[in-house]
Every structure is written in structure tokens, then in C-alpha cells.
Amino acid sequence: MTVIAIEAPKIEAETKSRLGSDTKHNEILSMLLKQIKWVNFRNIAGLLDEKEKLQPEHYFVICADEILKVAKLNNWGLCRNHDFIYI
């Protein structure tokens, strides 16, 4: 097995060069949220009859799908670990 040692400053420099700057997590989240457009939940859920009600599950799934679309467009990875979501 080959072990390659990489110093932390080199990793940090490579990350900065790929991102273009020091981008903080809350800035990335703000960038993501600014790109979210208005969503017609009823239309996306396929509920065309006004008598049909949107359930909380509709909102959760549609919101997650829309966030994933924006993240993919920006080449941002999302992951979930326990109750936390990481960008």
C-alpha cells in the first residue's frame, strides 16, 4: 500500500484555487438560496383539482428536489449526516 503525505497548506491552497476565493459555508448557502425560484407546489405535485390538499410530504420532497437542482447546476455536492446537511 502506498501512502501519500499531503500537507494541509497545500490542500487549502488547492481548494482555494478551485473555488476561486475563501468562500464560507454561510455564503454558499446564501448563494444557493438566491438561486431558488418561486415554485408552484400544486402544479409540480400534479394536484390540479382545488379540492385536493397539499400534504407536508409534498412540500418536503419538492423543496429537496429544487435545492438539488440548483446545487447540481453549480457543481455543489450536498450530503446529509444525521440531522445536518452539508454543502
Buried (B, 14 or more C-beta within 10 A) or exposed (E): EEEEEEEEEEEEEEEEEEEEEEEEEEEBEEBBEEBEEEEEBBEBBEBEEEEEEEEEEBEEBBEEEBBEEBBEEEEBEBEEEEEEEEB
